Structure formats: structure tokens, C-alpha cells
């Protein structure tokens, strides 16, 4: 029996579907895949090259692709003879999920998880989700809002607000964020940060959801947060959390949210590369994403699952309720050097919020870090 090793992230959404699908794959092909997991924070920052030397299959974020390309640590997935399969995967992309892993003419991963910043809300506390930023601020003034601001989520929120105001951040050039829009975003972020629990500076999305889901919690809304389908499944936690399209601050609807999600990639150093590539094609396919992947608590990256009535019925319509935001989501910069920028800019925003700084020094520093990242 061929044995492969895989690395993913340590949340039921990231780990359970990989194990469940791999068990089916082992029965089907005789190829055994042993999955290990890292914390979300470690997953976002650990050097991919080190992982590639230790594992055959790696779950990655799309902003890693520039670094991965330069380091030569992943195998491209656009192998000859499988064009029809790739065309089907591309056609099933939710928003820019599939092309977000395409870099310098090659496909480095297939989306298996689609996410972006959307709105989370408690149906036992609200009759309907807020649809405007003004409504969110009103709830925050009542002490009913949390916002994940632990790096990198502070920067993701800046990205999303800028995009929704009609000036998405740039992926090349001299400035990441337009200074005028940056000032507007900063004022919005300062206002809501002053209204939420100061503990938000250390909260990632999972921490926010866990607070919202506590039996006695009065938190009704998290306005910009990466969706986690598990919390929309009845019985997962004491309080059910539902999801909706992002609250609108600009004039163009639910656009500009900072795309997240993950993709399945294959190590260039694997001694069983073909077997690993076969599994990547299979687990990213529409039938598997809609079937065993979703059933095991995954958050699929294929439209076949997002459009499936049974998948939506099991998740409080998570997919239908957030699809417009995914379709209008913005792809982060992906050049080699971006990951260090993401960490530094996120830390700068978090520090600026804590010190109640004005917009100019913070936005100037973010743009300087962006120029230096190339």
C-alpha cells in the first residue's frame, strides 16, 4: 500500500473532511493518507518549504503562491492529459477561488475550501441580519458586536472596507491603499474598535465564534469575519450562528471582501507525486466536495456544493446566504514578499488601533511596507 503524508489546519473544518475523504480514497485506490494538523496561526505563517520537505500534500493559502513559485517547493498541478478535469474545476470556482492559485502561468493548488469575510449573526437575538455598516455600528453601541482583530484579521478588515468603498487595495505599484480611502477606512475601524470588547485585539474568527456561541452570550453580530460553516450546523455549539452577505458601506453591494479559503497542493519533493496529484484532483472535484467533503464538516470550494439544496439545508443556508459576497471578493497580493508584509502591516494596524493613532501615520507605514515587500 502506498502511504502519503498530508498537512492541514487544526479545526474540524480543516481536518475532519480530509480524514473522511482519505478513508474513501484508501478503499478506492489503496493509497493511504495520514493527515497531521497545525494551529490556525501557525498554518498562516509556517514556511511552506519546510512543510513541503516533510509532507506529500499540503493545504495552503493563495497568498503563498509567489513565494512557493520562487522556492520551487510545490509541483504544478496542470499536468498534461487532464485538461478536461481542470476545466471542470475552473468552471466550478466560487468567485476567484480557482484562479487565486494560478501564478506565472501554472496552477499550484486546487480550491477545496472557499471563504471570505462575511457577516455572522444570531437568529435568536436578531430578526434579520444587518445589511448596512450603519446598522452594525448601532448594534456595536449596544454592546452586541465582536470583530476579530488579531493579525492578520485587522489587515483583512482594512482590505474589505476599502474594497467595499470602491477602492480595492492594489497588488502592485507604489501604494497598497489609496490614502484618501485609507483615512476613511481607518475612521470606520477606529469607531467600531472603540465600541467592541478590547479583547478583540487578540481574537481570531474562531475565538469570536466561540464567544458568540456561549449559552449566555448577548453578542448578536460579527460584521466582517471569515465564515465557518460548522457554527451554522444545529447542535455544533449551544447557540446557532447564521451567516449573511457582508454589511454594505459603499454603493456597489457586497463587493471587495478579502478572499480566504484554502487549496490542496502537492510537494515538489514528494516521492509519490503522481499519487498525490491524483488525490488532489479527486478531492477538489464537484461530486466529492458536494458529497463526503461537505458531510464531514468541510466548507467546500466547489460551486456544486454551494448550490446543492441538501448541503444548504444542513447548514442554515450558509452557502446561499453568502454566495454574493464570495463572488465579489478581492484577491490579495501574491508576490514573493507578501506574507511578511501581511504580518507586519497587520501588527502595525493592531498597534495603531490600540494607541488610537490618526490615519496618516498608519496608512503611510502600510504603504511603505508594501513598497519594501517587492
C-alpha atoms as a printed R data frame, in Angstrom:
    type eleno elety resid chain resno       x      y       z
1   ATOM     1    CA   UNK     A     1   0.000  0.000   0.000
2   ATOM     2    CA   UNK     A     2   1.260  3.487  -0.899
3   ATOM     3    CA   UNK     A     3   1.337  5.845   2.099
4   ATOM     4    CA   UNK     A     4   1.298  9.614   1.813
5   ATOM     5    CA   UNK     A     5   1.538 12.312   4.480
6   ATOM     6    CA   UNK     A     6  -0.597 15.432   4.486
7   ATOM     7    CA   UNK     A     7  -0.653 18.663   6.495
8   ATOM     8    CA   UNK     A     8  -3.746 20.785   7.133
9   ATOM     9    CA   UNK     A     9  -5.012 23.138   9.861
10  ATOM    10    CA   UNK     A    10  -6.435 22.206  13.235
11  ATOM    11    CA   UNK     A    11 -10.131 22.975  13.125
12  ATOM    12    CA   UNK     A    12 -12.901 20.456  12.377
13  ATOM    13    CA   UNK     A    13 -13.495 22.301   9.099
14  ATOM    14    CA   UNK     A    14  -9.848 21.876   8.082
15  ATOM    15    CA   UNK     A    15  -9.100 18.390   9.406
16  ATOM    16    CA   UNK     A    16 -12.223 16.221   9.524
17  ATOM    17    CA   UNK     A    17 -13.094 16.271   5.791
18  ATOM    18    CA   UNK     A    18  -9.518 15.411   4.830
19  ATOM    19    CA   UNK     A    19  -9.582 12.341   7.076
20  ATOM    20    CA   UNK     A    20 -13.072 11.276   5.947
21  ATOM    21    CA   UNK     A    21 -12.322 11.660   2.239
22  ATOM    22    CA   UNK     A    22  -8.932  9.968   2.583
23  ATOM    23    CA   UNK     A    23 -10.607  6.901   4.075
24  ATOM    24    CA   UNK     A    24 -12.808  6.648   0.967
25  ATOM    25    CA   UNK     A    25  -9.757  7.204  -1.255
26  ATOM    26    CA   UNK     A    26  -7.835  4.414   0.515
27  ATOM    27    CA   UNK     A    27 -10.684  1.961  -0.151
28  ATOM    28    CA   UNK     A    28 -10.920  3.122  -3.754
29  ATOM    29    CA   UNK     A    29  -7.208  3.156  -4.649
30  ATOM    30    CA   UNK     A    30  -5.199  1.513  -1.879
31  ATOM    31    CA   UNK     A    31  -3.397  4.817  -1.247
32  ATOM    32    CA   UNK     A    32  -3.322  5.661   2.482
33  ATOM    33    CA   UNK     A    33  -3.001  9.334   3.507
34  ATOM    34    CA   UNK     A    34  -2.069 10.207   7.088
35  ATOM    35    CA   UNK     A    35  -3.115 13.770   7.983
36  ATOM    36    CA   UNK     A    36  -1.489 15.988  10.584
37  ATOM    37    CA   UNK     A    37  -2.597 19.479  11.629
38  ATOM    38    CA   UNK     A    38  -1.223 22.828  12.805
39  ATOM    39    CA   UNK     A    39  -2.888 25.686  14.651
40  ATOM    40    CA   UNK     A    40  -4.556 28.341  12.516
41  ATOM    41    CA   UNK     A    41  -1.906 30.941  13.412
42  ATOM    42    CA   UNK     A    42   0.926 28.514  12.633
43  ATOM    43    CA   UNK     A    43  -0.837 27.432   9.453
44  ATOM    44    CA   UNK     A    44  -0.919 31.054   8.257
45  ATOM    45    CA   UNK     A    45   2.767 31.722   8.949
46  ATOM    46    CA   UNK     A    46   4.808 28.488   8.854
47  ATOM    47    CA   UNK     A    47   7.332 28.256   5.978
48  ATOM    48    CA   UNK     A    48   5.779 26.233   3.167
49  ATOM    49    CA   UNK     A    49   9.167 24.911   2.037
50  ATOM    50    CA   UNK     A    50   9.672 23.156   5.386
51  ATOM    51    CA   UNK     A    51   6.241 21.600   5.091
52  ATOM    52    CA   UNK     A    52   6.942 20.522   1.502
53  ATOM    53    CA   UNK     A    53  10.051 18.642   2.624
54  ATOM    54    CA   UNK     A    54   8.035 16.747   5.250
55  ATOM    55    CA   UNK     A    55   4.679 16.131   3.537
56  ATOM    56    CA   UNK     A    56   3.348 14.953   0.184
57  ATOM    57    CA   UNK     A    57   0.140 17.003   0.332
58  ATOM    58    CA   UNK     A    58  -0.213 20.464   1.876
59  ATOM    59    CA   UNK     A    59  -3.237 22.662   2.383
60  ATOM    60    CA   UNK     A    60  -2.195 26.257   1.588
61  ATOM    61    CA   UNK     A    61  -3.473 29.858   1.382
62  ATOM    62    CA   UNK     A    62  -3.406 31.548  -2.037
63  ATOM    63    CA   UNK     A    63  -1.126 34.460  -0.960
64  ATOM    64    CA   UNK     A    64   1.697 31.922  -0.572
65  ATOM    65    CA   UNK     A    65   1.917 31.191  -4.312
66  ATOM    66    CA   UNK     A    66   4.541 33.806  -5.206
67  ATOM    67    CA   UNK     A    67   6.917 32.567  -2.533
68  ATOM    68    CA   UNK     A    68   6.168 28.948  -3.417
69  ATOM    69    CA   UNK     A    69   6.972 29.578  -7.070
70  ATOM    70    CA   UNK     A    70  10.319 31.176  -6.271
71  ATOM    71    CA   UNK     A    71  11.259 28.442  -3.807
72  ATOM    72    CA   UNK     A    72  10.276 25.647  -6.197
73  ATOM    73    CA   UNK     A    73   8.728 23.617  -3.385
74  ATOM    74    CA   UNK     A    74   5.386 22.688  -4.967
75  ATOM    75    CA   UNK     A    75   4.567 20.618  -8.025
76  ATOM    76    CA   UNK     A    76   2.362 22.347 -10.618
77  ATOM    77    CA   UNK     A    77  -0.996 20.601 -10.978
78  ATOM    78    CA   UNK     A    78  -1.651 21.446 -14.627
79  ATOM    79    CA   UNK     A    79  -0.213 18.146 -15.844
80  ATOM    80    CA   UNK     A    80  -0.760 17.094 -19.477
81  ATOM    81    CA   UNK     A    81  -3.798 14.994 -20.316
82  ATOM    82    CA   UNK     A    82  -6.086 16.287 -17.566
83  ATOM    83    CA   UNK     A    83  -7.287 19.461 -19.258
84  ATOM    84    CA   UNK     A    84 -10.967 18.464 -19.108
85  ATOM    85    CA   UNK     A    85 -10.782 17.850 -15.353
86  ATOM    86    CA   UNK     A    86  -9.138 21.228 -14.789
87  ATOM    87    CA   UNK     A    87 -11.728 22.939 -16.962
88  ATOM    88    CA   UNK     A    88 -14.442 21.418 -14.765
89  ATOM    89    CA   UNK     A    89 -12.679 22.603 -11.601
90  ATOM    90    CA   UNK     A    90 -12.268 26.106 -13.039
91  ATOM    91    CA   UNK     A    91 -15.949 26.194 -14.072
92  ATOM    92    CA   UNK     A    92 -16.883 25.230 -10.505
93  ATOM    93    CA   UNK     A    93 -14.869 28.035  -8.925
94  ATOM    94    CA   UNK     A    94 -16.716 30.073  -6.294
95  ATOM    95    CA   UNK     A    95 -15.639 33.605  -7.139
96  ATOM    96    CA   UNK     A    96 -11.890 33.823  -7.700
97  ATOM    97    CA   UNK     A    97 -11.062 30.720  -5.644
98  ATOM    98    CA   UNK     A    98  -9.647 28.679  -8.545
99  ATOM    99    CA   UNK     A    99  -7.653 31.437 -10.294
100 ATOM   100    CA   UNK     A   100  -6.248 32.623  -6.954
101 ATOM   101    CA   UNK     A   101  -3.877 29.625  -7.090
102 ATOM   102    CA   UNK     A   102  -2.772 30.348 -10.672
103 ATOM   103    CA   UNK     A   103   0.551 32.171 -10.820
104 ATOM   104    CA   UNK     A   104   3.132 32.709 -13.567
105 ATOM   105    CA   UNK     A   105   1.241 30.524 -15.991
106 ATOM   106    CA   UNK     A   106   0.690 27.479 -13.777
107 ATOM   107    CA   UNK     A   107  -1.850 26.092 -11.303
108 ATOM   108    CA   UNK     A   108  -0.265 25.449  -7.900
109 ATOM   109    CA   UNK     A   109  -3.308 24.281  -5.924
110 ATOM   110    CA   UNK     A   110  -6.985 23.452  -6.330
111 ATOM   111    CA   UNK     A   111  -9.551 25.115  -4.059
112 ATOM   112    CA   UNK     A   112 -11.064 22.744  -1.516
113 ATOM   113    CA   UNK     A   113 -12.370 25.421   0.846
114 ATOM   114    CA   UNK     A   114 -13.913 28.773  -0.077
115 ATOM   115    CA   UNK     A   115 -14.237 31.636   2.390
116 ATOM   116    CA   UNK     A   116 -14.239 35.390   2.595
117 ATOM   117    CA   UNK     A   117 -15.210 37.989   5.181
118 ATOM   118    CA   UNK     A   118 -18.992 37.860   5.574
119 ATOM   119    CA   UNK     A   119 -21.435 38.682   8.377
120 ATOM   120    CA   UNK     A   120 -22.222 36.298  11.253
121 ATOM   121    CA   UNK     A   121 -25.416 36.783  13.245
122 ATOM   122    CA   UNK     A   122 -27.513 35.177  15.956
123 ATOM   123    CA   UNK     A   123 -31.075 34.413  14.801
124 ATOM   124    CA   UNK     A   124 -32.237 34.167  18.434
125 ATOM   125    CA   UNK     A   125 -31.161 37.782  19.049
126 ATOM   126    CA   UNK     A   126 -31.923 39.444  15.689
127 ATOM   127    CA   UNK     A   127 -34.950 39.146  13.415
128 ATOM   128    CA   UNK     A   128 -32.714 39.611  10.367
129 ATOM   129    CA   UNK     A   129 -29.029 40.255   9.671
130 ATOM   130    CA   UNK     A   130 -27.921 43.897   9.428
131 ATOM   131    CA   UNK     A   131 -27.283 44.847   5.817
132 ATOM   132    CA   UNK     A   132 -25.513 48.205   6.240
133 ATOM   133    CA   UNK     A   133 -22.432 49.312   8.131
134 ATOM   134    CA   UNK     A   134 -24.552 51.928   9.927
135 ATOM   135    CA   UNK     A   135 -26.767 49.161  11.349
136 ATOM   136    CA   UNK     A   136 -23.657 47.317  12.564
137 ATOM   137    CA   UNK     A   137 -22.387 50.431  14.353
138 ATOM   138    CA   UNK     A   138 -25.786 50.826  16.037
139 ATOM   139    CA   UNK     A   139 -25.557 47.243  17.342
140 ATOM   140    CA   UNK     A   140 -21.981 47.864  18.483
141 ATOM   141    CA   UNK     A   141 -23.182 50.832  20.544
142 ATOM   142    CA   UNK     A   142 -25.471 48.378  22.350
143 ATOM   143    CA   UNK     A   143 -22.538 46.079  23.130
144 ATOM   144    CA   UNK     A   144 -23.709 43.338  20.776
145 ATOM   145    CA   UNK     A   145 -20.798 43.191  18.293
146 ATOM   146    CA   UNK     A   146 -17.407 41.473  18.223
147 ATOM   147    CA   UNK     A   147 -14.784 41.827  15.487
148 ATOM   148    CA   UNK     A   148 -11.691 39.603  15.070
149 ATOM   149    CA   UNK     A   149  -8.663 41.899  15.053
150 ATOM   150    CA   UNK     A   150  -5.805 39.544  15.825
151 ATOM   151    CA   UNK     A   151  -3.271 39.732  12.983
152 ATOM   152    CA   UNK     A   152  -3.789 39.156  10.112
153 ATOM   153    CA   UNK     A   153  -7.509 39.844  10.548
154 ATOM   154    CA   UNK     A   154  -7.023 43.522  11.316
155 ATOM   155    CA   UNK     A   155  -5.483 43.946   7.849
156 ATOM   156    CA   UNK     A   156  -8.166 41.758   6.231
157 ATOM   157    CA   UNK     A   157 -10.806 44.139   7.601
158 ATOM   158    CA   UNK     A   158  -8.960 47.135   6.136
159 ATOM   159    CA   UNK     A   159  -8.847 45.349   2.779
160 ATOM   160    CA   UNK     A   160 -12.546 44.519   2.882
161 ATOM   161    CA   UNK     A   161 -13.695 48.005   3.849
162 ATOM   162    CA   UNK     A   162 -11.505 49.620   1.174
163 ATOM   163    CA   UNK     A   163 -12.855 47.235  -1.457
164 ATOM   164    CA   UNK     A   164 -16.433 47.794  -0.407
165 ATOM   165    CA   UNK     A   165 -15.961 51.580  -0.565
166 ATOM   166    CA   UNK     A   166 -14.992 51.162  -4.213
167 ATOM   167    CA   UNK     A   167 -11.192 51.418  -3.983
168 ATOM   168    CA   UNK     A   168  -9.781 47.899  -3.578
169 ATOM   169    CA   UNK     A   169  -6.184 47.721  -2.430
170 ATOM   170    CA   UNK     A   170  -3.559 47.279  -5.130
171 ATOM   171    CA   UNK     A   171  -1.428 44.245  -5.798
172 ATOM   172    CA   UNK     A   172   1.476 46.183  -7.341
173 ATOM   173    CA   UNK     A   173   2.742 49.745  -7.630
174 ATOM   174    CA   UNK     A   174   3.757 52.345  -5.052
175 ATOM   175    CA   UNK     A   175   0.761 52.191  -2.743
176 ATOM   176    CA   UNK     A   176  -1.278 49.337  -1.343
177 ATOM   177    CA   UNK     A   177  -4.145 51.536  -0.218
178 ATOM   178    CA   UNK     A   178  -5.276 54.912  -1.520
179 ATOM   179    CA   UNK     A   179  -4.521 57.465   1.248
180 ATOM   180    CA   UNK     A   180  -7.929 59.163   0.993
181 ATOM   181    CA   UNK     A   181  -9.861 55.895   1.164
182 ATOM   182    CA   UNK     A   182  -7.386 54.677   3.762
183 ATOM   183    CA   UNK     A   183  -8.293 57.587   6.016
184 ATOM   184    CA   UNK     A   184 -11.991 56.812   5.633
185 ATOM   185    CA   UNK     A   185 -11.421 53.135   6.387
186 ATOM   186    CA   UNK     A   186  -9.315 53.997   9.403
187 ATOM   187    CA   UNK     A   187 -12.022 56.234  10.846
188 ATOM   188    CA   UNK     A   188 -14.584 53.432  10.410
189 ATOM   189    CA   UNK     A   189 -12.261 50.894  12.005
190 ATOM   190    CA   UNK     A   190 -11.365 53.234  14.880
191 ATOM   191    CA   UNK     A   191 -15.039 53.876  15.593
192 ATOM   192    CA   UNK     A   192 -16.073 50.239  15.796
193 ATOM   193    CA   UNK     A   193 -12.911 49.178  17.638
194 ATOM   194    CA   UNK     A   194 -13.733 51.679  20.364
195 ATOM   195    CA   UNK     A   195 -17.193 50.107  20.703
196 ATOM   196    CA   UNK     A   196 -16.248 46.407  20.923
197 ATOM   197    CA   UNK     A   197 -14.555 44.482  23.718
198 ATOM   198    CA   UNK     A   198 -10.805 45.323  23.820
199 ATOM   199    CA   UNK     A   199 -10.206 41.555  23.852
200 ATOM   200    CA   UNK     A   200 -10.994 41.608  20.112
201 ATOM   201    CA   UNK     A   201  -7.367 42.670  19.527
202 ATOM   202    CA   UNK     A   202  -6.436 39.080  20.400
203 ATOM   203    CA   UNK     A   203  -9.379 37.313  18.759
204 ATOM   204    CA   UNK     A   204  -9.225 35.351  15.520
205 ATOM   205    CA   UNK     A   205 -12.533 34.265  13.911
206 ATOM   206    CA   UNK     A   206 -12.723 31.026  15.888
207 ATOM   207    CA   UNK     A   207 -12.393 32.932  19.188
208 ATOM   208    CA   UNK     A   208 -15.195 35.294  18.153
209 ATOM   209    CA   UNK     A   209 -17.479 32.416  17.166
210 ATOM   210    CA   UNK     A   210 -16.800 30.625  20.436
211 ATOM   211    CA   UNK     A   211 -17.798 33.779  22.339
212 ATOM   212    CA   UNK     A   212 -20.937 34.230  20.233
213 ATOM   213    CA   UNK     A   213 -21.894 30.594  20.702
214 ATOM   214    CA   UNK     A   214 -21.719 30.555  24.529
215 ATOM   215    CA   UNK     A   215 -25.099 29.931  26.191
216 ATOM   216    CA   UNK     A   216 -25.326 33.316  27.955
217 ATOM   217    CA   UNK     A   217 -23.723 35.415  25.187
218 ATOM   218    CA   UNK     A   218 -25.508 38.588  24.063
219 ATOM   219    CA   UNK     A   219 -23.239 39.038  21.019
220 ATOM   220    CA   UNK     A   220 -25.625 39.304  18.086
221 ATOM   221    CA   UNK     A   221 -23.265 40.055  15.219
222 ATOM   222    CA   UNK     A   222 -19.727 39.845  13.864
223 ATOM   223    CA   UNK     A   223 -19.830 42.124  10.811
224 ATOM   224    CA   UNK     A   224 -16.637 41.160   8.960
225 ATOM   225    CA   UNK     A   225 -15.432 37.677   9.732
226 ATOM   226    CA   UNK     A   226 -14.333 34.654   7.725
227 ATOM   227    CA   UNK     A   227 -17.304 32.302   7.515
228 ATOM   228    CA   UNK     A   228 -17.087 28.990   9.390
229 ATOM   229    CA   UNK     A   229 -19.876 26.683   8.276
230 ATOM   230    CA   UNK     A   230 -19.628 24.445  11.345
231 ATOM   231    CA   UNK     A   231 -21.231 27.089  13.570
232 ATOM   232    CA   UNK     A   232 -24.273 27.166  11.244
233 ATOM   233    CA   UNK     A   233 -24.977 23.477  11.864
234 ATOM   234    CA   UNK     A   234 -27.579 22.838  14.564
235 ATOM   235    CA   UNK     A   235 -26.026 21.295  17.673
236 ATOM   236    CA   UNK     A   236 -22.395 22.179  16.897
237 ATOM   237    CA   UNK     A   237 -22.454 24.753  19.732
238 ATOM   238    CA   UNK     A   238 -25.128 25.888  22.241
239 ATOM   239    CA   UNK     A   239 -26.091 28.900  20.098
240 ATOM   240    CA   UNK     A   240 -26.632 28.565  16.358
241 ATOM   241    CA   UNK     A   241 -24.837 31.210  14.300
242 ATOM   242    CA   UNK     A   242 -26.138 32.088  10.863
243 ATOM   243    CA   UNK     A   243 -24.284 33.859   8.075
244 ATOM   244    CA   UNK     A   244 -25.174 36.537   5.552
245 ATOM   245    CA   UNK     A   245 -23.565 38.701   2.916
246 ATOM   246    CA   UNK     A   246 -21.264 41.388   4.255
247 ATOM   247    CA   UNK     A   247 -22.845 44.635   5.500
248 ATOM   248    CA   UNK     A   248 -22.512 47.339   2.881
249 ATOM   249    CA   UNK     A   249 -20.592 50.552   3.455
250 ATOM   250    CA   UNK     A   250 -20.251 51.642  -0.187
251 ATOM   251    CA   UNK     A   251 -22.587 51.904  -3.171
252 ATOM   252    CA   UNK     A   252 -21.795 48.689  -5.059
253 ATOM   253    CA   UNK     A   253 -23.318 45.944  -2.922
254 ATOM   254    CA   UNK     A   254 -21.434 43.102  -1.259
255 ATOM   255    CA   UNK     A   255 -18.119 43.545  -3.099
256 ATOM   256    CA   UNK     A   256 -14.490 43.844  -2.065
257 ATOM   257    CA   UNK     A   257 -14.290 41.306   0.741
258 ATOM   258    CA   UNK     A   258 -10.782 39.848   1.227
259 ATOM   259    CA   UNK     A   259 -10.848 36.319  -0.214
260 ATOM   260    CA   UNK     A   260  -9.706 33.492   2.056
261 ATOM   261    CA   UNK     A   261 -10.189 29.751   1.812
262 ATOM   262    CA   UNK     A   262  -7.597 27.062   1.163
263 ATOM   263    CA   UNK     A   263  -6.257 24.904  -1.633
264 ATOM   264    CA   UNK     A   264  -4.762 21.423  -1.875
265 ATOM   265    CA   UNK     A   265  -1.171 21.425  -3.130
266 ATOM   266    CA   UNK     A   266   1.437 18.737  -3.838
267 ATOM   267    CA   UNK     A   267   5.052 18.832  -2.686
268 ATOM   268    CA   UNK     A   268   7.716 19.049  -5.366
269 ATOM   269    CA   UNK     A   269   9.841 16.820  -3.112
270 ATOM   270    CA   UNK     A   270   7.263 14.010  -2.832
271 ATOM   271    CA   UNK     A   271   8.461 10.566  -3.919
272 ATOM   272    CA   UNK     A   272   4.834  9.714  -4.771
273 ATOM   273    CA   UNK     A   273   3.953 12.844  -6.720
274 ATOM   274    CA   UNK     A   274   1.589 11.184  -9.193
275 ATOM   275    CA   UNK     A   275  -0.433  9.548  -6.405
276 ATOM   276    CA   UNK     A   276  -0.646 12.864  -4.556
277 ATOM   277    CA   UNK     A   277  -1.771 14.715  -7.698
278 ATOM   278    CA   UNK     A   278  -4.450 12.093  -8.323
279 ATOM   279    CA   UNK     A   279  -5.857 12.689  -4.843
280 ATOM   280    CA   UNK     A   280  -5.773 16.483  -5.309
281 ATOM   281    CA   UNK     A   281  -7.879 16.247  -8.485
282 ATOM   282    CA   UNK     A   282 -10.317 13.869  -6.814
283 ATOM   283    CA   UNK     A   283 -10.936 15.733  -3.533
284 ATOM   284    CA   UNK     A   284 -11.378 19.081  -5.356
285 ATOM   285    CA   UNK     A   285 -13.980 17.662  -7.752
286 ATOM   286    CA   UNK     A   286 -17.616 18.689  -7.582
287 ATOM   287    CA   UNK     A   287 -19.052 15.299  -6.595
288 ATOM   288    CA   UNK     A   288 -16.646 14.832  -3.684
289 ATOM   289    CA   UNK     A   289 -16.935 18.426  -2.497
290 ATOM   290    CA   UNK     A   290 -20.735 18.237  -2.582
291 ATOM   291    CA   UNK     A   291 -20.807 14.768  -1.013
292 ATOM   292    CA   UNK     A   292 -18.375 13.357   1.568
293 ATOM   293    CA   UNK     A   293 -16.343 16.570   1.959
294 ATOM   294    CA   UNK     A   294 -19.358 18.679   2.958
295 ATOM   295    CA   UNK     A   295 -20.884 15.839   5.005
296 ATOM   296    CA   UNK     A   296 -17.719 15.654   7.141
297 ATOM   297    CA   UNK     A   297 -17.946 19.322   8.139
298 ATOM   298    CA   UNK     A   298 -15.841 20.812   5.357
299 ATOM   299    CA   UNK     A   299 -16.591 24.156   3.752
300 ATOM   300    CA   UNK     A   300 -16.308 23.257   0.070
301 ATOM   301    CA   UNK     A   301 -14.520 25.277  -2.573
302 ATOM   302    CA   UNK     A   302 -16.659 23.989  -5.460
303 ATOM   303    CA   UNK     A   303 -19.894 25.573  -6.665
304 ATOM   304    CA   UNK     A   304 -21.560 22.149  -6.918
305 ATOM   305    CA   UNK     A   305 -21.679 22.122  -3.113
306 ATOM   306    CA   UNK     A   306 -22.600 25.802  -2.750
307 ATOM   307    CA   UNK     A   307 -25.626 25.283  -4.989
308 ATOM   308    CA   UNK     A   308 -26.731 21.951  -3.503
309 ATOM   309    CA   UNK     A   309 -30.094 22.093  -1.706
310 ATOM   310    CA   UNK     A   310 -29.215 19.370   0.808
311 ATOM   311    CA   UNK     A   311 -25.853 20.957   1.661
312 ATOM   312    CA   UNK     A   312 -27.590 24.289   2.285
313 ATOM   313    CA   UNK     A   313 -30.413 22.700   4.294
314 ATOM   314    CA   UNK     A   314 -27.868 21.128   6.654
315 ATOM   315    CA   UNK     A   315 -26.055 24.451   7.214
316 ATOM   316    CA   UNK     A   316 -28.818 27.049   7.735
317 ATOM   317    CA   UNK     A   317 -28.362 28.123   4.089
318 ATOM   318    CA   UNK     A   318 -24.757 29.161   4.778
319 ATOM   319    CA   UNK     A   319 -23.755 28.937   1.128
320 ATOM   320    CA   UNK     A   320 -26.754 30.591  -0.495
321 ATOM   321    CA   UNK     A   321 -26.692 33.352   2.115
322 ATOM   322    CA   UNK     A   322 -23.055 34.360   1.477
323 ATOM   323    CA   UNK     A   323 -22.548 33.491  -2.205
324 ATOM   324    CA   UNK     A   324 -22.835 37.083  -3.491
325 ATOM   325    CA   UNK     A   325 -20.002 38.193  -1.185
326 ATOM   326    CA   UNK     A   326 -17.800 35.317  -2.373
327 ATOM   327    CA   UNK     A   327 -18.479 36.175  -5.999
328 ATOM   328    CA   UNK     A   328 -17.473 39.793  -5.389
329 ATOM   329    CA   UNK     A   329 -14.414 39.020  -3.235
330 ATOM   330    CA   UNK     A   330 -10.965 40.525  -3.850
331 ATOM   331    CA   UNK     A   331  -7.746 38.509  -4.266
332 ATOM   332    CA   UNK     A   332  -4.831 39.627  -2.086
333 ATOM   333    CA   UNK     A   333  -1.336 40.317  -3.451
334 ATOM   334    CA   UNK     A   334   0.578 37.077  -4.044
335 ATOM   335    CA   UNK     A   335   4.156 38.167  -4.851
336 ATOM   336    CA   UNK     A   336   7.134 36.690  -3.025
337 ATOM   337    CA   UNK     A   337   7.451 39.001  -0.039
338 ATOM   338    CA   UNK     A   338   3.745 39.444   0.535
339 ATOM   339    CA   UNK     A   339   3.448 37.105   3.532
340 ATOM   340    CA   UNK     A   340   5.970 39.133   5.535
341 ATOM   341    CA   UNK     A   341   4.128 42.324   4.528
342 ATOM   342    CA   UNK     A   342   0.814 40.832   5.683
343 ATOM   343    CA   UNK     A   343   2.218 40.126   9.138
344 ATOM   344    CA   UNK     A   344   3.985 43.491   9.515
345 ATOM   345    CA   UNK     A   345   1.037 45.547   8.229
346 ATOM   346    CA   UNK     A   346  -1.392 43.638  10.449
347 ATOM   347    CA   UNK     A   347   0.763 44.284  13.510
348 ATOM   348    CA   UNK     A   348   1.005 47.975  12.572
349 ATOM   349    CA   UNK     A   349  -2.794 48.278  12.325
350 ATOM   350    CA   UNK     A   350  -3.328 46.486  15.629
351 ATOM   351    CA   UNK     A   351  -0.776 48.735  17.354
352 ATOM   352    CA   UNK     A   352  -2.287 51.856  15.751
353 ATOM   353    CA   UNK     A   353  -5.755 50.935  16.962
354 ATOM   354    CA   UNK     A   354  -4.503 50.293  20.499
355 ATOM   355    CA   UNK     A   355  -2.708 53.670  20.565
356 ATOM   356    CA   UNK     A   356  -5.714 55.441  18.969
357 ATOM   357    CA   UNK     A   357  -3.464 56.909  16.273
358 ATOM   358    CA   UNK     A   358  -4.756 59.054  13.440
359 ATOM   359    CA   UNK     A   359  -4.930 57.598   9.938
360 ATOM   360    CA   UNK     A   360  -1.963 59.244   8.264
361 ATOM   361    CA   UNK     A   361   0.997 57.593  10.064
362 ATOM   362    CA   UNK     A   362  -0.605 54.157   9.922
363 ATOM   363    CA   UNK     A   363  -1.588 54.307   6.233
364 ATOM   364    CA   UNK     A   364   1.822 55.761   5.327
365 ATOM   365    CA   UNK     A   365   3.573 52.922   7.143
366 ATOM   366    CA   UNK     A   366   1.407 50.280   5.441
367 ATOM   367    CA   UNK     A   367   2.208 51.743   2.021
368 ATOM   368    CA   UNK     A   368   5.915 51.901   2.854
369 ATOM   369    CA   UNK     A   369   5.888 48.251   3.962
370 ATOM   370    CA   UNK     A   370   4.134 47.375   0.702
371 ATOM   371    CA   UNK     A   371   6.839 49.079  -1.412
372 ATOM   372    CA   UNK     A   372   9.550 47.362   0.595
373 ATOM   373    CA   UNK     A   373   7.936 43.945   0.117
374 ATOM   374    CA   UNK     A   374   8.905 43.710  -3.559
